[in-house]
Amino acid sequence: MMSIAKDHKVNEQIRVRQIRLIGAEGEQIGIIDTREAGAMARELNLDLVMVSPQAVPPVCKLMDYGRFRFEEQQNEKENRKRARSQEVKAIKFRVKIDDNDFKTKTNHVRRFLEEGHKVKVTIMFRGRERTHPELGERILVRVAETLADIGTPESNPSMMGMDMNIIMAPKAAPKKAAAPAREAGANETDAPAVQDVPAQDAPVTPAATSEAAVTA
């Protein structure tokens, strides 16, 4: 165990005379001689690990230290993965962007959202363009509507200095409903026919275009 004891003193590394011992299930055993605690660890095929060296006497616990280190490393790896997934990416648009560039940049935003990142979408104004913030807002609304299937803006477009921004966040994946259980040996033809009932009460309203969303 000497080779993996990086953050804690383990077994023979513990050189104090007495310790306060915690059992493998978290039970308080009390203050005992370190040699006696080491013998208990060997009898249980566990390790004696110092978990609180500053206490008087130091606190040690009986555990499988190899398994503890493995789980600790897995947790650290998962935390790093989550930190990367929460990284905010940035994509910049110009006010006078053509359709091809808009499609390319929007696809970049889509890819970042699919990877679980938030994306800061920025409109950069040049010169007199700043006197027409509605042009930038129109583009940001268009981006949000184009990506409505996978992302949602955290707030309305806002000016910061010479730029206008929104933060797009990935949508949570919808939970799939569990399929109903079928009896063993049941045939597809056994299922009752489902009749289509036309909806009469819900009027159909046309979806608003990005142009209408901006000028409204």
C-alpha positions in Angstrom: 0.0 0.0 0.0 3.0 2.3 0.3 3.0 3.1 -3.5 -0.5 4.4 -3.6 -0.5 6.4 -0.3 -0.3 9.9 -1.9 -2.6 11.9 0.3 -2.9 9.9 3.5 -0.6 8.0 5.7 -1.4 4.3 5.5 -0.5 1.3 7.6 3.3 1.4 8.4 3.5 5.1 7.5 1.5 5.9 10.7 4.2 6.3 13.4 2.2 7.8 16.3 1.7 5.7 19.4 -2.0 6.0 19.8 -4.9 6.9 17.4 -8.6 7.4 17.6 -10.0 4.6 15.4 -13.1 4.5 13.3 -14.3 1.1 12.0 -15.0 0.1 8.4 -18.8 0.8 8.9 -18.1 4.3 10.4 -18.5 3.1 14.1 -16.4 4.8 16.7 -14.0 2.3 18.2 -12.1 4.8 20.4 -8.5 5.6 21.3 -6.3 2.5 21.0 -2.7 1.7 20.4 -1.6 2.0 16.8 -0.1 -1.5 16.7 -3.4 -2.9 17.9 -5.2 -1.0 15.2 -2.8 -2.3 12.6 -3.4 -5.8 13.7 -7.2 -5.3 13.4 -6.7 -4.0 9.9 -4.6 -7.0 8.9 -7.2 -9.4 10.4 -10.0 -7.8 8.4 -7.9 -7.6 5.3 -8.2 -3.8 5.3 -5.9 -0.8 5.6 -5.4 1.6 8.5 -5.7 5.1 7.0 -5.0 8.4 8.8 -7.9 10.6 7.8 -7.4 13.5 10.3 -3.7 14.0 11.2 -4.3 17.3 13.0 -6.6 15.8 15.6 -5.2 14.8 19.1 -4.8 11.9 18.9 -4.9 11.6 15.0 -8.0 9.9 13.6 -7.6 6.8 11.5 -10.1 4.6 9.8 -10.2 1.0 8.6 -10.9 0.8 4.9 -9.9 -0.7 1.6 -7.5 2.0 0.6 -7.0 0.8 -3.0 -10.8 0.9 -3.6 -11.0 4.3 -1.9 -8.3 5.8 -4.1 -10.0 4.3 -7.2 -13.4 5.8 -6.4 -11.7 9.1 -5.5 -9.9 9.2 -8.9 -13.2 8.4 -10.7 -15.0 11.2 -8.9 -12.2 13.6 -9.8 -12.4 12.5 -13.4 -16.2 13.0 -13.4 -15.8 16.4 -11.9 -13.4 17.5 -14.6 -15.8 16.1 -17.2 -18.6 18.1 -15.7 -16.5 21.3 -15.6 -15.6 20.9 -19.2 -19.3 20.4 -20.2 -20.2 23.6 -18.4 -17.7 25.6 -20.3 -19.2 28.6 -22.1 -18.3 28.7 -25.8 -18.4 31.9 -27.9 -19.5 32.6 -31.4 -19.5 36.0 -33.0 -21.8 37.3 -35.8 -21.7 40.5 -37.8 -24.7 42.6 -38.4 -24.3 42.3 -42.2 -23.9 38.5 -42.2 -24.9 36.6 -45.4 -27.0 33.4 -45.3 -24.1 31.1 -45.8 -22.1 32.5 -42.9 -25.2 32.5 -40.8 -25.8 28.9 -41.5 -22.2 27.9 -40.8 -22.0 29.8 -37.5 -25.4 28.5 -36.4 -24.2 25.0 -37.0 -21.2 25.7 -34.8 -23.5 26.8 -32.0 -25.6 23.6 -32.6 -22.6 21.4 -32.2 -21.6 23.1 -29.0 -25.1 22.7 -27.6 -25.1 19.0 -28.6 -21.9 18.6 -26.6 -23.6 20.1 -23.5 -21.9 23.5 -23.6 -23.5 26.8 -23.1 -22.8 29.3 -26.0 -22.4 33.0 -25.8 -23.7 34.4 -29.2 -22.4 37.9 -29.8 -23.3 40.5 -32.4 -20.4 42.9 -33.1 -21.4 46.3 -34.3 -19.2 48.5 -36.5 -19.4 52.3 -36.7 -22.9 53.5 -37.4 -24.3 50.0 -37.0 -24.5 50.7 -33.3 -27.3 53.2 -33.9 -29.4 50.3 -35.1 -29.4 47.7 -32.3 -32.6 46.2 -33.7 -30.5 44.7 -36.5 -28.4 42.8 -34.0 -31.4 41.8 -32.0 -33.0 40.5 -35.2 -30.1 38.2 -35.8 -30.0 36.9 -32.2 -33.7 36.1 -32.3 -33.2 34.3 -35.6 -30.4 32.2 -34.0 -32.6 31.3 -31.1 -35.5 30.3 -33.3 -33.2 28.3 -35.6 -31.9 26.3 -32.6 -35.1 26.1 -30.6 -35.1 22.3 -31.0 -31.9 21.9 -29.0 -31.3 25.2 -27.1 -33.0 28.0 -25.3 -31.8 31.6 -24.5 -31.2 32.2 -20.8 -32.3 35.9 -21.2 -33.3 38.5 -23.8 -30.5 40.0 -26.0 -28.6 42.6 -24.0 -25.9 45.2 -24.9 -22.5 45.1 -23.3 -20.3 47.8 -24.6 -20.2 47.7 -28.4 -21.6 44.1 -28.5 -25.0 42.5 -28.1 -25.2 39.1 -26.5 -27.4 36.2 -25.6 -26.4 33.0 -23.8 -27.8 29.8 -25.4 -28.2 26.8 -23.0 -28.7 23.2 -24.1 -32.2 21.8 -23.5 -32.5 18.9 -21.2 -33.3 15.7 -23.1 -37.0 14.7 -22.6 -37.6 11.5 -20.6 -39.0 8.7 -22.7 -42.2 7.1 -21.4 -41.9 3.5 -20.5 -43.4 1.1 -23.1 -46.5 -0.7 -21.8 -45.9 -4.3 -20.8 -47.3 -6.9 -23.2 -48.4 -10.3 -22.2 -46.3 -13.2 -23.3 -47.5 -14.7 -26.6 -49.7 -11.7 -27.5 -49.9 -10.9 -31.2 -49.8 -7.5 -32.8 -53.4 -8.1 -34.1 -54.6 -8.5 -30.5 -54.2 -4.8 -29.8 -57.4 -2.8 -30.0 -57.8 -0.4 -32.9 -57.2 3.2 -32.1 -59.6 5.6 -33.7 -58.4 9.0 -34.8 -60.5 11.7 -33.2 -60.2 15.1 -34.9 -59.4 18.0 -32.5 -62.1 20.6 -32.9 -61.6 23.0 -30.0 -57.9 23.9 -30.4 -57.5 26.5 -33.2 -54.3 26.3 -35.2 -52.2 29.5 -35.2 -49.3 30.1 -37.6 -45.9 30.2 -36.1 -44.4 33.7 -35.8 -41.4 34.4 -38.1 -38.2 35.8 -36.8 -38.9 39.0 -38.7 -42.3 39.4 -36.9 -40.6 38.5 -33.5 -38.2 41.5 -33.9 -40.6 44.1 -35.2 -43.4 43.2 -32.8 
